[in-house]
Amino acid sequence: MDNTILWRRIDIPGHEFGRLAPREDGWELSGTAVFVHELRPCMLHYVIRCASDWRTVSAWVGGSIGEEEVGVDVTVDDERRWWVNGIEYPGVRGCMDIDLGFSPSTNLLPIRRLAPGIGEEAAVRAAWLPFPSLTLERLDQVYRREAEMVYRYKSGGGRFTRTLEVNATGFVTVYPGLWQAEAVA
C-alpha cells in the first residue's frame, strides 16, 4: 500500500506531505502543508485518527498563518458529536468524516470508508474545517466512482465539482486546478 505522498499546489505556491499509517485501533492520517495565503507564509501540521471502519475520531491542526499561531483540537464521541477545543459544534453532529479545507488528504477518508463500486455514488455529510477560518461547518458532498481510480466529487449542492484521480491507497493524485501529486511511496 502506498502510504506517503507529496502534492504540489497548483493555484498558489505550496506543497503538502501526507502519510497514512495503520494503528492498533484504526488509522492515522497526518501531514504538513506549506503554502502562501494573501502573501503570508503558512504552515499547517495535521493528525487525524480514524477507527478501523474509517470514521474520524479525532483531529488536530496546528501551525501558523503568517505570524498568527493556530491550534485546533477536534474530538468526536460515539454519538458523532463534535467538539473543537472543548466547544461542541452541534451543526456537524452525525458527520462521519472531517474535511480539511486546505488539504486534498481528507478525500481519502470517505473513499476508503464507503468504497463504492464503479458507477455508484454515495452522499457524505462532512465536518468541514475551511481555511482560513478553521471553524467547523457541515458540508454535504457526493462521491461518484466513475472508474477504478476516478471519482466525481461534488459539494455545495453541485456548485463545486471536480473529477479526482486517486491511487490504490485512496490518496488523490490529480485534483484539477488545485493539487497534483509529485511523488508517492
N, CA and C atoms as an extended XYZ file, in Angstrom:
555
Properties=species:S:1:pos:R:3:atomname:S:1:resname:S:1:resid:I:1 pbc="F F F"
N         0.852       -1.191        0.000 N   MET     1
C         0.000        0.000        0.000 CA  MET     1
C         0.888        1.241        0.000 C   MET     1
N         0.615        2.175       -0.917 N   ASP     2
C         1.300        3.466       -0.888 CA  ASP     2
C         0.856        4.190        0.374 C   ASP     2
N         1.802        4.679        1.161 N   ASN     3
C         1.383        5.339        2.393 CA  ASN     3
C         1.937        6.735        2.596 C   ASN     3
N         2.757        7.245        1.663 N   THR     4
C         3.188        8.641        1.737 CA  THR     4
C         3.022        9.280        0.372 C   THR     4
N         2.822       10.590        0.385 N   ILE     5
C         2.593       11.323       -0.861 CA  ILE     5
C         3.073       12.760       -0.692 C   ILE     5
N         3.516       13.344       -1.790 N   LEU     6
C         3.874       14.761       -1.825 CA  LEU     6
C         3.046       15.404       -2.927 C   LEU     6
N         2.258       16.419       -2.545 N   TRP     7
C         1.453       17.161       -3.521 CA  TRP     7
C         2.079       18.521       -3.777 C   TRP     7
N         1.834       19.038       -4.976 N   ARG     8
C         2.168       20.420       -5.322 CA  ARG     8
C         0.860       21.168       -5.491 C   ARG     8
N         0.772       22.308       -4.870 N   ARG     9
C        -0.413       23.153       -5.008 CA  ARG     9
C        -0.342       23.849       -6.361 C   ARG     9
N        -1.425       23.878       -7.113 N   ILE    10
C        -1.435       24.432       -8.462 CA  ILE    10
C        -1.898       25.888       -8.486 C   ILE    10
N        -2.889       26.237       -7.674 N   ASP    11
C        -3.478       27.578       -7.736 CA  ASP    11
C        -2.652       28.645       -7.021 C   ASP    11
N        -1.837       28.236       -6.061 N   ILE    12
C        -0.961       29.149       -5.320 CA  ILE    12
C         0.341       28.403       -5.025 C   ILE    12
N         1.420       29.112       -4.658 N   PRO    13
C         2.645       28.400       -4.297 CA  PRO    13
C         2.429       27.535       -3.054 C   PRO    13
N         2.857       26.277       -3.129 N   GLY    14
C         2.742       25.425       -1.955 CA  GLY    14
C         2.949       23.953       -2.245 C   GLY    14
N         3.198       23.219       -1.180 N   HIS    15
C         3.349       21.770       -1.205 CA  HIS    15
C         2.717       21.179        0.055 C   HIS    15
N         2.463       19.888        0.004 N   GLU    16
C         1.976       19.172        1.180 CA  GLU    16
C         2.535       17.759        1.161 C   GLU    16
N         2.962       17.315        2.320 N   PHE    17
C         3.366       15.929        2.535 CA  PHE    17
C         2.266       15.255        3.339 C   PHE    17
N         1.831       14.075        2.920 N   GLY    18
C         0.817       13.324        3.648 CA  GLY    18
C         1.264       11.901        3.907 C   GLY    18
N         0.778       11.333        4.995 N   ARG    19
C         1.121        9.957        5.357 CA  ARG    19
C        -0.108        9.261        5.940 C   ARG    19
N        -0.298        8.031        5.524 N   LEU    20
C        -1.338        7.167        6.094 CA  LEU    20
C        -0.644        6.003        6.767 C   LEU    20
N        -0.966        5.763        8.036 N   ALA    21
C        -0.336        4.681        8.794 CA  ALA    21
C        -1.381        3.892        9.566 C   ALA    21
N        -1.269        2.563        9.561 N   PRO    22
C        -2.169        1.763       10.392 CA  PRO    22
C        -1.807        1.940       11.863 C   PRO    22
N        -2.808        1.914       12.704 N   ARG    23
C        -2.622        1.959       14.154 CA  ARG    23
C        -3.373        0.769       14.745 C   ARG    23
N        -3.073        0.443       15.978 N   GLU    24
C        -3.691       -0.723       16.623 CA  GLU    24
C        -5.209       -0.668       16.573 C   GLU    24
N        -5.776        0.522       16.732 N   ASP    25
C        -7.233        0.671       16.789 CA  ASP    25
C        -7.814        1.329       15.542 C   ASP    25
N        -7.028        1.443       14.458 N   GLY    26
C        -7.558        2.078       13.249 CA  GLY    26
C        -6.462        2.635       12.371 C   GLY    26
N        -6.600        3.909       12.026 N   TRP    27
C        -5.717        4.554       11.068 CA  TRP    27
C        -5.329        5.948       11.534 C   TRP    27
N        -4.165        6.409       11.063 N   GLU    28
C        -3.737        7.778       11.321 CA  GLU    28
C        -3.330        8.411        9.994 C   GLU    28
N        -3.958        9.525        9.679 N   LEU    29
C        -3.651       10.321        8.501 CA  LEU    29
C        -2.993       11.596        9.012 C   LEU    29
N        -1.770       11.865        8.546 N   SER    30
C        -1.058       13.031        9.055 CA  SER    30
C        -0.323       13.717        7.914 C   SER    30
N         0.078       14.960        8.166 N   GLY    31
C         0.821       15.666        7.132 CA  GLY    31
C         1.151       17.084        7.523 C   GLY    31
N         1.820       17.739        6.575 N   THR    32
C         2.193       19.137        6.732 CA  THR    32
C         1.990       19.848        5.404 C   THR    32
N         1.265       20.943        5.434 N   ALA    33
C         1.040       21.777        4.256 CA  ALA    33
C         1.795       23.088        4.448 C   ALA    33
N         2.532       23.481        3.422 N   VAL    34
C         3.265       24.748        3.424 CA  VAL    34
C         2.844       25.484        2.167 C   VAL    34
N         2.273       26.685        2.332 N   PHE    35
C         1.728       27.408        1.188 CA  PHE    35
C         1.642       28.891        1.495 C   PHE    35
N         1.205       29.660        0.515 N   VAL    36
C         1.058       31.104        0.656 CA  VAL    36
C        -0.428       31.452        0.686 C   VAL    36
N        -0.820       32.315        1.605 N   HIS    37
C        -2.192       32.819        1.665 CA  HIS    37
C        -2.123       34.327        1.869 C   HIS    37
N        -2.680       35.075        0.913 N   GLU    38
C        -2.670       36.540        0.973 CA  GLU    38
C        -1.259       37.072        1.249 C   GLU    38
N        -0.296       36.535        0.508 N   LEU    39
C         1.114       36.921        0.582 CA  LEU    39
C         1.768       36.598        1.927 C   LEU    39
N         1.110       35.768        2.738 N   ARG    40
C         1.681       35.360        4.016 CA  ARG    40
C         2.066       33.881        3.948 C   ARG    40
N         3.234       33.507        4.459 N   PRO    41
C         3.598       32.097        4.501 CA  PRO    41
C         2.755       31.366        5.550 C   PRO    41
N         2.337       30.170        5.179 N   CYS    42
C         1.517       29.355        6.080 CA  CYS    42
C         2.130       27.965        6.211 C   CYS    42
N         2.065       27.418        7.396 N   MET    43
C         2.485       26.052        7.638 CA  MET    43
C         1.494       25.424        8.606 C   MET    43
N         0.824       24.377        8.151 N   LEU    44
C        -0.153       23.685        8.983 CA  LEU    44
C         0.185       22.207        9.046 C   LEU    44
N         0.318       21.699       10.269 N   HIS    45
C         0.501       20.273       10.519 CA  HIS    45
C        -0.864       19.711       10.908 C   HIS    45
N        -1.107       18.453       10.582 N   TYR    46
C        -2.364       17.827       10.997 CA  TYR    46
C        -2.150       16.352       11.320 C   TYR    46
N        -2.988       15.864       12.234 N   VAL    47
C        -3.040       14.450       12.581 CA  VAL    47
C        -4.508       14.103       12.745 C   VAL    47
N        -4.973       13.126       11.978 N   ILE    48
C        -6.368       12.667       12.047 CA  ILE    48
C        -6.353       11.201       12.440 C   ILE    48
N        -7.096       10.866       13.473 N   ARG    49
C        -7.236        9.477       13.907 CA  ARG    49
C        -8.596        8.963       13.447 C   ARG    49
N        -8.596        7.767       12.879 N   CYS    50
C        -9.827        7.129       12.418 CA  CYS    50
C        -9.944        5.749       13.049 C   CYS    50
N       -11.184        5.330       13.277 N   ALA    51
C       -11.440        3.961       13.732 CA  ALA    51
C       -11.140        3.001       12.580 C   ALA    51
N       -11.174        1.731       12.849 N   SER    52
C       -10.865        0.737       11.815 CA  SER    52
C       -11.828        0.803       10.634 C   SER    52
N       -13.039        1.351       10.843 N   ASP    53
C       -14.013        1.495        9.750 CA  ASP    53
C       -13.937        2.880        9.088 C   ASP    53
N       -12.874        3.633        9.370 N   TRP    54
C       -12.565        4.926        8.757 CA  TRP    54
C       -13.390        6.093        9.273 C   TRP    54
N       -14.173        5.934       10.339 N   ARG    55
C       -14.871        7.066       10.963 CA  ARG    55
C       -13.849        7.928       11.683 C   ARG    55
N       -13.896        9.234       11.480 N   THR    56
C       -12.995       10.149       12.187 CA  THR    56
C       -13.319       10.113       13.674 C   THR    56
N       -12.286        9.980       14.510 N   VAL    57
C       -12.482       10.018       15.957 CA  VAL    57
C       -11.795       11.228       16.592 C   VAL    57
N       -10.770       11.771       15.920 N   SER    58
C       -10.138       12.992       16.426 CA  SER    58
C        -9.298       13.611       15.310 C   SER    58
N        -9.014       14.883       15.484 N   ALA    59
C        -8.147       15.584       14.539 CA  ALA    59
C        -7.467       16.731       15.278 C   ALA    59
N        -6.273       17.030       14.822 N   TRP    60
C        -5.530       18.146       15.372 CA  TRP    60
C        -4.884       18.891       14.213 C   TRP    60
N        -4.987       20.217       14.226 N   VAL    61
C        -4.320       21.071       13.248 CA  VAL    61
C        -3.581       22.146       14.031 C   VAL    61
N        -2.308       22.325       13.718 N   GLY    62
C        -1.519       23.348       14.389 CA  GLY    62
C        -0.498       23.935       13.440 C   GLY    62
N        -0.075       25.142       13.726 N   GLY    63
C         0.930       25.789       12.894 CA  GLY    63
C         0.742       27.283       12.905 C   GLY    63
N         0.975       27.885       11.738 N   SER    64
C         0.821       29.332       11.671 CA  SER    64
C         0.334       29.769       10.299 C   SER    64
N        -0.425       30.855       10.339 N   ILE    65
C        -0.889       31.560        9.149 CA  ILE    65
C        -0.239       32.937        9.259 C   ILE    65
N         0.851       33.106        8.522 N   GLY    66
C         1.660       34.304        8.734 CA  GLY    66
C         2.232       34.262       10.128 C   GLY    66
N         2.054       35.330       10.873 N   GLU    67
C         2.562       35.387       12.248 CA  GLU    67
C         1.564       34.852       13.267 C   GLU    67
N         0.357       34.514       12.821 N   GLU    68
C        -0.692       34.040       13.730 CA  GLU    68
C        -0.549       32.541       13.984 C   GLU    68
N        -0.387       32.184       15.253 N   GLU    69
C        -0.343       30.772       15.643 CA  GLU    69
C        -1.766       30.217       15.657 C   GLU    69
N        -1.933       28.989       15.162 N   VAL    70
C        -3.242       28.342       15.196 CA  VAL    70
C        -3.115       26.978       15.862 C   VAL    70
N        -4.168       26.595       16.562 N   GLY    71
C        -4.246       25.284       17.197 CA  GLY    71
C        -5.696       24.865       17.287 C   GLY    71
N        -6.027       23.783       16.621 N   VAL    72
C        -7.403       23.290       16.590 CA  VAL    72
C        -7.381       21.825       17.018 C   VAL    72
N        -8.084       21.510       18.099 N   ASP    73
C        -8.154       20.144       18.618 CA  ASP    73
C        -9.599       19.668       18.500 C   ASP    73
N        -9.835       18.702       17.618 N   VAL    74
C       -11.186       18.198       17.338 CA  VAL    74
C       -11.338       16.819       17.960 C   VAL    74
N       -12.439       16.622       18.672 N   THR    75
C       -12.774       15.296       19.199 CA  THR    75
C       -14.190       14.942       18.779 C   THR    75
N       -14.421       13.637       18.622 N   VAL    76
C       -15.727       13.121       18.204 CA  VAL    76
C       -16.070       11.952       19.114 C   VAL    76
N       -17.293       11.936       19.650 N   ASP    77
C       -17.675       10.815       20.517 CA  ASP    77
C       -18.438        9.748       19.726 C   ASP    77
N       -18.849        8.684       20.411 N   ASP    78
C       -19.541        7.570       19.756 CA  ASP    78
C       -20.913        7.950       19.205 C   ASP    78
N       -21.496        9.043       19.702 N   GLU    79
C       -22.786        9.519       19.198 CA  GLU    79
C       -22.607       10.515       18.053 C   GLU    79
N       -21.362       10.654       17.575 N   ARG    80
C       -20.993       11.536       16.463 CA  ARG    80
C       -21.228       13.010       16.799 C   ARG    80
N       -20.986       13.374       18.074 N   ARG    81
C       -20.969       14.777       18.482 CA  ARG    81
C       -19.535       15.263       18.345 C   ARG    81
N       -19.354       16.480       17.822 N   TRP    82
C       -18.038       17.039       17.506 CA  TRP    82
C       -17.741       18.231       18.407 C   TRP    82
N       -16.501       18.301       18.904 N   TRP    83
C       -16.028       19.411       19.717 CA  TRP    83
C       -14.751       19.977       19.111 C   TRP    83
N       -14.593       21.297       19.180 N   VAL    84
C       -13.351       21.961       18.791 CA  VAL    84
C       -12.853       22.724       20.007 C   VAL    84
N       -11.657       22.373       20.445 N   ASN    85
C       -11.060       22.992       21.629 CA  ASN    85
C       -12.044       23.035       22.794 C   ASN    85
N       -12.774       21.920       22.975 N   GLY    86
C       -13.690       21.773       24.095 CA  GLY    86
C       -15.079       22.346       23.890 C   GLY    86
N       -15.366       22.972       22.766 N   ILE    87
C       -16.678       23.570       22.497 CA  ILE    87
C       -17.419       22.707       21.486 C   ILE    87
N       -18.637       22.280       21.844 N   GLU    88
C       -19.419       21.428       20.946 CA  GLU    88
C       -19.927       22.229       19.745 C   GLU    88
N       -19.906       21.586       18.577 N   TYR    89
C       -20.421       22.152       17.334 CA  TYR    89
C       -21.604       21.304       16.873 C   TYR    89
N       -22.824       21.614       17.353 N   PRO    90
C       -23.985       20.780       17.028 CA  PRO    90
C       -24.347       20.768       15.548 C   PRO    90
N       -23.917       21.753       14.786 N   GLY    91
C       -24.224       21.803       13.356 CA  GLY    91
C       -23.587       20.686       12.545 C   GLY    91
N       -22.580       20.008       13.108 N   VAL    92
C       -21.925       18.912       12.392 CA  VAL    92
C       -22.193       17.557       13.042 C   VAL    92
N       -23.129       17.543       13.996 N   ARG    93
C       -23.449       16.268       14.654 CA  ARG    93
C       -23.892       15.246       13.614 C   ARG    93
N       -23.403       14.036       13.752 N   GLY    94
C       -23.744       12.953       12.838 CA  GLY    94
C       -22.753       12.772       11.706 C   GLY    94
N       -21.885       13.741       11.473 N   CYS    95
C       -20.886       13.622       10.397 CA  CYS    95
C       -19.908       12.494       10.713 C   CYS    95
N       -19.487       11.801        9.687 N   MET    96
C       -18.561       10.679        9.853 CA  MET    96
C       -17.113       11.081        9.579 C   MET    96
N       -16.925       12.079        8.686 N   ASP    97
C       -15.586       12.424        8.211 CA  ASP    97
C       -15.267       13.880        8.493 C   ASP    97
N       -13.986       14.153        8.729 N   ILE    98
C       -13.528       15.541        8.742 CA  ILE    98
C       -12.982       15.844        7.352 C   ILE    98
N       -13.143       17.083        6.918 N   ASP    99
C       -12.619       17.542        5.637 CA  ASP    99
C       -11.799       18.791        5.912 C   ASP    99
N       -10.479       18.690        5.723 N   LEU   100
C        -9.603       19.843        5.923 CA  LEU   100
C        -9.630       20.696        4.666 C   LEU   100
N       -10.076       21.924        4.784 N   GLY   101
C       -10.253       22.802        3.634 CA  GLY   101
C        -8.969       23.232        2.962 C   GLY   101
N        -7.829       22.957        3.547 N   PHE   102
C        -6.548       23.339        2.960 CA  PHE   102
C        -5.798       22.146        2.380 C   PHE   102
N        -6.403       20.958        2.389 N   SER   103
C        -5.664       19.739        2.055 CA  SER   103
C        -6.475       18.786        1.187 C   SER   103
N        -5.820       18.078        0.240 N   PRO   104
C        -6.510       17.037       -0.515 CA  PRO   104
C        -6.526       15.697        0.232 C   PRO   104
N        -5.839       15.610        1.357 N   SER   105
C        -5.667       14.325        2.046 CA  SER   105
C        -6.968       13.720        2.537 C   SER   105
N        -7.885       14.545        3.003 N   THR   106
C        -9.085       14.001        3.657 CA  THR   106
C       -10.122       13.456        2.684 C   THR   106
N        -9.942       13.645        1.369 N   ASN   107
C       -10.825       12.959        0.427 CA  ASN   107
C       -10.664       11.444        0.564 C   ASN   107
N        -9.509       11.015        1.027 N   LEU   108
C        -9.238        9.602        1.234 CA  LEU   108
C       -10.233        8.970        2.207 C   LEU   108
N       -10.661        9.706        3.224 N   LEU   109
C       -11.490        9.121        4.289 CA  LEU   109
C       -12.820        8.570        3.784 C   LEU   109
N       -13.681        9.353        3.102 N   PRO   110
C       -14.931        8.767        2.609 CA  PRO   110
C       -14.699        7.754        1.488 C   PRO   110
N       -13.645        7.952        0.688 N   ILE   111
C       -13.352        6.989       -0.371 CA  ILE   111
C       -13.049        5.626        0.238 C   ILE   111
N       -12.242        5.582        1.285 N   ARG   112
C       -11.921        4.313        1.942 CA  ARG   112
C       -13.125        3.774        2.724 C   ARG   112
N       -13.850        4.658        3.413 N   ARG   113
C       -14.960        4.214        4.267 CA  ARG   113
C       -16.107        3.650        3.438 C   ARG   113
N       -16.427        4.279        2.315 N   LEU   114
C       -17.597        3.898        1.526 CA  LEU   114
C       -17.279        2.863        0.453 C   LEU   114
N       -16.112        2.950       -0.148 N   ALA   115
C       -15.670        2.020       -1.202 CA  ALA   115
C       -16.782        1.697       -2.204 C   ALA   115
N       -17.361        2.729       -2.862 N   PRO   116
C       -18.433        2.456       -3.820 CA  PRO   116
C       -17.901        1.704       -5.043 C   PRO   116
N       -18.780        0.924       -5.669 N   GLY   117
C       -18.416        0.255       -6.909 CA  GLY   117
C       -18.440        1.246       -8.059 C   GLY   117
N       -17.863        0.851       -9.176 N   ILE   118
C       -17.854        1.718      -10.359 CA  ILE   118
C       -19.296        1.992      -10.777 C   ILE   118
N       -19.615        3.264      -10.986 N   GLY   119
C       -20.964        3.681      -11.346 CA  GLY   119
C       -21.842        4.006      -10.153 C   GLY   119
N       -21.382        3.708       -8.947 N   GLU   120
C       -22.150        4.004       -7.731 CA  GLU   120
C       -21.723        5.353       -7.157 C   GLU   120
N       -22.675        5.990       -6.454 N   GLU   121
C       -22.343        7.232       -5.772 CA  GLU   121
C       -22.835        7.165       -4.341 C   GLU   121
N       -22.197        7.967       -3.504 N   ALA   122
C       -22.550        7.998       -2.091 CA  ALA   122
C       -22.570        9.443       -1.617 C   ALA   122
N       -23.600        9.768       -0.845 N   ALA   123
C       -23.706       11.087       -0.229 CA  ALA   123
C       -22.989       11.054        1.113 C   ALA   123
N       -22.290       12.133        1.411 N   VAL   124
C       -21.498       12.250        2.625 CA  VAL   124
C       -21.808       13.593        3.271 C   VAL   124
N       -21.972       13.581        4.587 N   ARG   125
C       -22.016       14.831        5.352 CA  ARG   125
C       -20.699       14.934        6.092 C   ARG   125
N       -19.882       15.876        5.702 N   ALA   126
C       -18.566       16.028        6.317 CA  ALA   126
C       -18.549       17.204        7.278 C   ALA   126
N       -17.736       17.075        8.306 N   ALA   127
C       -17.431       18.189        9.193 CA  ALA   127
C       -16.245       18.905        8.543 C   ALA   127
N       -16.533       20.019        7.886 N   TRP   128
C       -15.567       20.735        7.075 CA  TRP   128
C       -14.869       21.791        7.919 C   TRP   128
N       -13.548       21.815        7.847 N   LEU   129
C       -12.751       22.818        8.527 CA  LEU   129
C       -12.171       23.738        7.452 C   LEU   129
N       -12.955       24.765        7.023 N   PRO   130
C       -12.500       25.621        5.924 CA  PRO   130
C       -11.305       26.471        6.335 C   PRO   130
N       -10.511       26.797        5.343 N   PHE   131
C        -9.366       27.678        5.559 CA  PHE   131
C        -9.701       29.059        5.018 C   PHE   131
N        -9.426       30.147        5.695 N   PRO   132
C        -8.575       30.259        6.875 CA  PRO   132
C        -9.326       30.309        8.209 C   PRO   132
N       -10.665       30.207        8.194 N   SER   133
C       -11.401       30.360        9.456 CA  SER   133
C       -11.146       29.222       10.426 C   SER   133
N       -10.930       27.998        9.916 N   LEU   134
C       -10.721       26.814       10.748 CA  LEU   134
C       -11.819       26.657       11.795 C   LEU   134
N       -13.069       26.885       11.363 N   THR   135
C       -14.253       26.724       12.200 CA  THR   135
C       -15.142       25.666       11.556 C   THR   135
N       -15.497       24.624       12.283 N   LEU   136
C       -16.258       23.510       11.706 CA  LEU   136
C       -17.608       23.941       11.140 C   LEU   136
N       -17.898       23.414        9.947 N   GLU   137
C       -19.189       23.615        9.278 CA  GLU   137
C       -19.600       22.294        8.646 C   GLU   137
N       -20.873       22.114        8.452 N   ARG   138
C       -21.366       20.942        7.740 CA  ARG   138
C       -21.202       21.189        6.236 C   ARG   138
N       -20.719       20.165        5.532 N   LEU   139
C       -20.561       20.249        4.087 CA  LEU   139
C       -21.099       18.959        3.475 C   LEU   139
N       -22.190       19.083        2.717 N   ASP   140
C       -22.752       17.932        2.019 CA  ASP   140
C       -21.933       17.669        0.765 C   ASP   140
N       -21.565       16.411        0.582 N   GLN   141
C       -20.708       16.015       -0.526 CA  GLN   141
C       -21.284       14.778       -1.207 C   GLN   141
N       -20.901       14.575       -2.457 N   VAL   142
C       -21.255       13.367       -3.192 CA  VAL   142
C       -19.996       12.858       -3.886 C   VAL   142
N       -19.727       11.582       -3.713 N   TYR   143
C       -18.636       10.904       -4.408 CA  TYR   143
C       -19.251        9.878       -5.344 C   TYR   143
N       -18.970       10.005       -6.633 N   ARG   144
C       -19.422        9.035       -7.621 CA  ARG   144
C       -18.187        8.392       -8.244 C   ARG   144
N       -18.113        7.084       -8.158 N   ARG   145
C       -16.958        6.384       -8.725 CA  ARG   145
C       -17.189        6.190      -10.216 C   ARG   145
N       -16.383        6.859      -11.010 N   GLU   146
C       -16.505        6.829      -12.471 CA  GLU   146
C       -15.719        5.683      -13.101 C   GLU   146
N       -14.576        5.354      -12.508 N   ALA   147
C       -13.706        4.284      -12.996 CA  ALA   147
C       -12.928        3.760      -11.793 C   ALA   147
N       -12.090        2.772      -12.025 N   GLU   148
C       -11.354        2.147      -10.918 CA  GLU   148
C       -10.657        3.181      -10.036 C   GLU   148
N       -10.003        4.180      -10.627 N   MET   149
C        -9.223        5.164       -9.871 CA  MET   149
C        -9.705        6.595      -10.113 C   MET   149
N       -10.995        6.765      -10.453 N   VAL   150
C       -11.540        8.082      -10.768 CA  VAL   150
C       -12.868        8.279      -10.040 C   VAL   150
N       -12.975        9.419       -9.352 N   TYR   151
C       -14.199        9.780       -8.627 CA  TYR   151
C       -14.655       11.167       -9.077 C   TYR   151
N       -15.948       11.324       -9.213 N   ARG   152
C       -16.549       12.642       -9.460 CA  ARG   152
C       -16.991       13.152       -8.103 C   ARG   152
N       -16.435       14.297       -7.698 N   TYR   153
C       -16.710       14.881       -6.391 CA  TYR   153
C       -17.564       16.124       -6.568 C   TYR   153
N       -18.626       16.224       -5.750 N   LYS   154
C       -19.475       17.422       -5.752 CA  LYS   154
C       -19.713       17.857       -4.309 C   LYS   154
N       -19.748       19.162       -4.112 N   SER   155
C       -20.131       19.708       -2.809 CA  SER   155
C       -20.888       21.006       -3.040 C   SER   155
N       -21.477       21.514       -1.965 N   GLY   156
C       -22.226       22.760       -2.074 CA  GLY   156
C       -23.404       22.653       -3.019 C   GLY   156
N       -24.069       21.486       -3.027 N   GLY   157
C       -25.227       21.307       -3.907 CA  GLY   157
C       -24.858       21.275       -5.380 C   GLY   157
N       -23.603       20.924       -5.683 N   GLY   158
C       -23.150       20.844       -7.064 CA  GLY   158
C       -22.448       22.098       -7.557 C   GLY   158
N       -22.343       23.121       -6.684 N   ARG   159
C       -21.651       24.348       -7.089 CA  ARG   159
C       -20.151       24.116       -7.276 C   ARG   159
N       -19.608       23.138       -6.557 N   PHE   160
C       -18.191       22.791       -6.707 CA  PHE   160
C       -18.118       21.345       -7.173 C   PHE   160
N       -17.505       21.117       -8.332 N   THR   161
C       -17.404       19.777       -8.905 CA  THR   161
C       -16.006       19.581       -9.477 C   THR   161
N       -15.431       18.431       -9.198 N   ARG   162
C       -14.123       18.071       -9.743 CA  ARG   162
C       -14.105       16.568      -10.011 C   ARG   162
N       -13.333       16.169      -11.012 N   THR   163
C       -13.062       14.766      -11.268 CA  THR   163
C       -11.697       14.466      -10.672 C   THR   163
N       -11.679       13.616       -9.651 N   LEU   164
C       -10.467       13.313       -8.904 CA  LEU   164
C        -9.880       11.983       -9.356 C   LEU   164
N        -8.574       11.965       -9.572 N   GLU   165
C        -7.874       10.709       -9.799 CA  GLU   165
C        -7.213       10.316       -8.486 C   GLU   165
N        -7.271        9.021       -8.151 N   VAL   166
C        -6.712        8.526       -6.898 CA  VAL   166
C        -5.779        7.355       -7.170 C   VAL   166
N        -4.966        7.026       -6.161 N   ASN   167
C        -4.141        5.827       -6.273 CA  ASN   167
C        -4.796        4.692       -5.482 C   ASN   167
N        -4.131        3.545       -5.413 N   ALA   168
C        -4.716        2.373       -4.756 CA  ALA   168
C        -4.972        2.595       -3.268 C   ALA   168
N        -4.218        3.477       -2.639 N   THR   169
C        -4.430        3.794       -1.224 CA  THR   169
C        -5.680        4.638       -1.020 C   THR   169
N        -6.041        5.438       -2.024 N   GLY   170
C        -7.151        6.370       -1.911 CA  GLY   170
C        -6.706        7.819       -1.880 C   GLY   170
N        -5.396        8.056       -1.899 N   PHE   171
C        -4.895        9.426       -1.975 CA  PHE   171
C        -5.241       10.018       -3.334 C   PHE   171
N        -5.711       11.261       -3.333 N   VAL   172
C        -5.942       11.976       -4.583 CA  VAL   172
C        -4.585       12.258       -5.220 C   VAL   172
N        -4.448       11.907       -6.498 N   THR   173
C        -3.204       12.193       -7.215 CA  THR   173
C        -3.372       13.359       -8.182 C   THR   173
N        -4.596       13.578       -8.652 N   VAL   174
C        -4.912       14.724       -9.517 CA  VAL   174
C        -6.200       15.349       -9.001 C   VAL   174
N        -6.112       16.618       -8.597 N   TYR   175
C        -7.259       17.405       -8.142 CA  TYR   175
C        -7.242       18.645       -9.021 C   TYR   175
N        -7.961       18.613      -10.156 N   PRO   176
C        -7.834       19.668      -11.177 CA  PRO   176
C        -7.950       21.081      -10.603 C   PRO   176
N        -6.960       21.888      -10.990 N   GLY   177
C        -6.941       23.282      -10.589 CA  GLY   177
C        -6.411       23.547       -9.202 C   GLY   177
N        -6.207       22.498       -8.399 N   LEU   178
C        -5.776       22.698       -7.008 CA  LEU   178
C        -4.522       21.933       -6.614 C   LEU   178
N        -4.486       20.621       -6.885 N   TRP   179
C        -3.389       19.785       -6.398 CA  TRP   179
C        -2.956       18.781       -7.451 C   TRP   179
N        -1.659       18.444       -7.413 N   GLN   180
C        -1.086       17.423       -8.282 CA  GLN   180
C        -0.055       16.652       -7.470 C   GLN   180
N        -0.152       15.320       -7.463 N   ALA   181
C         0.865       14.514       -6.775 CA  ALA   181
C         2.186       14.619       -7.519 C   ALA   181
N         3.273       14.786       -6.761 N   GLU   182
C         4.608       14.825       -7.339 CA  GLU   182
C         5.402       13.569       -7.039 C   GLU   182
N         5.126       12.923       -5.913 N   ALA   183
C         5.837       11.700       -5.537 CA  ALA   183
C         4.934       10.885       -4.614 C   ALA   183
N         4.958        9.569       -4.798 N   VAL   184
C         4.166        8.656       -3.976 CA  VAL   184
C         5.067        7.486       -3.610 C   VAL   184
N         5.040        7.084       -2.344 N   ALA   185
C         5.846        5.925       -1.910 CA  ALA   185
C         5.067        5.077       -0.943 C   ALA   185
